[in-house]
Amino acid sequence: TNSCKYLFDIPHLSDQAIGTILLILSLFVMCTALFFLVKVLNSMLQGPVATAVKKFVNPKFKNPVIQYLYGYWNILLGAGCTICVQSSSVFTSTLTPMVGIGLIEVESVYPLFLGSNIGTTVTAILAALTQSGSDTFKNTIQGALIHLFFNVIGILIFFPVPIMR
């Protein structure tokens, strides 16, 4: 006989019960990790670091054209940061408390969130590229590009006109 032992090898529990226990444990671990992420960010983003972040993400330009175009820079910044962390959830979970403590303004975080949506598509494109050479490559890359273009077109529709934001 092939005996396989694992952490939740409890004979009197069904697979659904074990799955429920693991789901609850994983949600608890995720919430705990996010809680400590917020605490660490809050302690790190005080003093000179907070001033630097405020000046970099929320600059105030006298020229309204430059101020308008800076939103596009924030979109690129959001996309780049999300590509680095490979998760828009982590990126937005990091930014949300920063808005709450007044470090980032709501007007500045919106383009960062939009960029985060674009950054997420890179993961889908990378996953699609793993199928190169297979019969399904065309379909997988097509799906990833649809994901990218859907986000880009949505930004092109809503972001350029300030009242639409």
Steps between C-alpha positions, in 0.01 A plus 500: 500500500604855430456697820518877463507710814430870492427772752121466494477121483198482730293194407172611659491832303382523142698672225250789511551547875879497462469742207287733714755488782782579256298785346440656841866459594619654173263798538625549857865489386428741212319749725776477760765561234311802364456635854874480565574643154294806589670528841848476346413751228356739756816486711730529195311784338555765759736794509725561199372194310142628526607839370682342206200280410264798521721710273551219250142372470305822573704778339335834439607667177417859407449400138161323470615304192791347691269429795259323260778298336640393837195273535631300205833467678313359800330247270843384382627496858202289611556257212872473576449441872235237433727323253770492769276355772296285254176582678262791467338391828824550692562833327149636567503361854820694554366824355162500674638558852733765359193689380339448840791660687514788250829405340353469151208706371197331346558684172850354484410145602240459224757491217719271710208257528438523125868426435472208737229353277737521204786351701286200585468415132874433480451191716236371258727569203789315667272206576380497137857502372564172681273336243718595202534212258173337608177482306329734748764775488295723271198480730697558820691801367177636353332477841791675670503779241123546536560546873767762426300689236183496711686681779680740267183590310314556827771741610494676163124545529478621860835652605572776242185702584538619863125514563472131405738403779 
